[in-house]
């Protein structure tokens, strides 16, 4: 008897990413037609089989597995009509073996931002990084932080003396005399008595 494998999915407007989790997978059958994808494969110990009935039609000829690692089979599928699907499967409801692949997931608005960055719109470098936006977020014309409003002259300056045991070093340049911690023998004695009573 065949087992149902774990399936992860993500989408773009015109593409589906399907990942089937099977250790050391040997793909025996992988085909898409209409709104269905059929997978049959095996690992060293088990046989796996699943039929995914998608929300909408796919291009069956575009079903490609991009190689399998030792743990998963990754599949890309073109949607017949490019549009965002509200869910992967035709039926509503949650199935225990299906999860969203957040590593590959993009929302509709994210996909547009990536396309703009790839095209160089908005000062992008083609990899989603917008240098103009980054530089303006730093402030100032040179792009660096503005420290002109800070004034050191008002602060008290005190030289730290390593030989003085009462001085406590503060990395902000201030040194304070902190009193020694005192042992409170009464509290320790009371706690001991309370423990004995309990």
N, C-alpha and C positions, 0 to 999 in steps of 0.2 A: 504494500500500500504506500502511496506517495504522500509526502508531507507538504504542508503549505509553508513556503519560505517567508521570512520577514522581507517586506518591501518598503523602500523609501522612495519618495518622489519630490520633485520640484518642477517648476515650469517657467517658461518665458512666453511671450505672446504667441510665438509660432513653434515652440519646441517643448518637449517633455523630457525630463531626466528621470529614469527609473533605475534604482539600484536594488538588486536581489541579493540578499545575504545568504550565501551558501559557501561553506568552507571547501576549498580545493574543488571548485565546481567544474564539472564537465558538462558542457551544453549539448544536449541531445536534440532539442527542437526549440526554435525561437522564430515565431512568425506573427505578423500583424495583419489584420484584415478588418475593414469596416471600422467598428469602434472597439475591437478586441485585440488583446495581445496574449499569445499563448507561450508559456515557457515550460520546458521540461528539461530536467538535468539531474545530475547525481553528484554526490560527494563520495568519499571513500567508504562511508558507512550507510548512507541513506539516499533515497530517491526523492526528488522534489518536483512539484508540478503546481502551476497556477495559471488561471485565466483571468485577466483583468478586463472588465467591461467598462470602458472609459465613458466620461461625461459626454463626449462628442467624437466625431470621426477622426481617424488618424490616416496618414499616408503609409499604408502597409509596406510599400517598397522602400521607405526611408528608415525602417527599423534596423539599427546597427548596434552591435555591442562593441564597446571601445576597449575590448580586452578584459580579462578578468584577473584580479589579483588573487592572492591566496584565500581571500575572505569574501569577495563580492563579485557580482557580474554587473557592470555598468552599461546601461542601454540608453540611447538617444533616439527620439521619435519625433518626426515632423507632424504637426497638427495639420489636418486637411484645410481648415479655415483658421487663419491666425486670429485668435482672440483669447482673452484671459478666461480660464475656467474657474468657477466658484469652488469646485472640488474635483478630485481625480476620477472617481467612480460615478457611474450612472445612477446608482442607488444612493439615497441619503442614508446617513447613519455611520456610526463608527465601527470599524473592524479592527480587531486586536493585532493583526499582523501588518497593518499599514501605518506608516509614520511619515511626517514631513521631513525632508532632508534639509535642515536649516543651513548646512554648509553650502548648499547650492541655491537656496531659496532667494528670490527677488520679488518684491512687490511691483505692481504696475508702474508706480511713480519712480521707483528706484531704477527700473530698466531705462526710462527716458533719460535720467540723469547720467547713467553710464554711457548711453549713446552720445549725449552731448559732450561729455568729457573725452570720449574716444575721437570725436570729430574735431576737438580742439576748441569748442565753444566755451567762452567764459575764461579763457586763460588756462585751460586744462592742458596737461602734458600728455594726454592720451591714455593715462593709467588711472583716471579718476581723481588725481590730485590737482587742485586749483591753486596755483602759486599766488595769484592776485588776491584771492580770498584769504589765504594764509597770511600774507604780508600785511593786509589791512587789519587783520585780527590782532596783530602785534602792536599796532598803534605807531604814530610818529612816521615821518617821511622815510626815515632810514630803516624802518621795520623793527627797530629795537624798542625796548621798554624805556619809558621816560622817567628818569630818576631826578630831574631838576627840582622837584618840589621837596625833596628830602634835605634836611639841614642837620649836619652833625654838630654844629657849633653849640647848640643848646644842650646837648647831652653832657652828663658828667663823665669825665674820663678818669679812670682809675687804673693804675698799673697793677697787674696781677703779680703777686709775689709768691713764687713757688715755695719759699721757705716758711711763709706764714700759714699755719695750719687752720686758722679761722677763716681765711678767704676761700670762697667757693667760686669756681670758674663758671661763667655763663657764656655760651658761644656768641651771644649778642653784644658782648663787650662790657657788660656790667658785672661787677663783682659785689657780692653781698656777704655780710657777716651773718652766718646762720648759727643759732645757738646749738649746742650739743644736744643730742637726744638723751632724754633721761629715762632710766629704767623705772618703771612704776611697780615696785615690788608688792604693794598693797593689792593692785588689780590682779596680778598673777596669783597671789595667795587666795583672793576671793574666787577666782575662776576654778582653782584647784578644789576649793571647798564645795563649790556648786556641783562640780562633776562627781564628787564623792557622794553628795546627797542624792543625786539623781540616780 
